[in-house]
Amino acid sequence: MTKKTKDQSPTDFAGMLGNMPFNPMNDPQLKAWSDLGAEMMQFAASRIQRDLEAQKAMLACKSLEDLQKVQAEFYSEAIKDYNAQIQRTMQVMSGAAKMQVDAAVSSTKRGYDDVPL
């Protein structure tokens, strides 16, 4: 168990985890899931905002041609946004895989001076 300091609150989990041999806060997979979740939340918020803007534009249309133009623009932008999001998701996941490999290599790599003679 970690030693409690004066300024450490009972809910200071990050401080307690920092002294543990296995720190889940430093786990590359946890960081990757956190990054992916943040990316998805940001994308969802921006898409909801654009959906609302498109609804307002559709309600302001006076003719069928205007409505079709707004809908066509909305769908083409949505497709571009979703394609860009897929690319960002793949970048996050490939970065996570690289971090996982780097963590595994660095923890198993032997130094030049650790071989007994």
Order of alpha helices (4+ residues) and beta strands (2+ residues): alpha-alpha-alpha
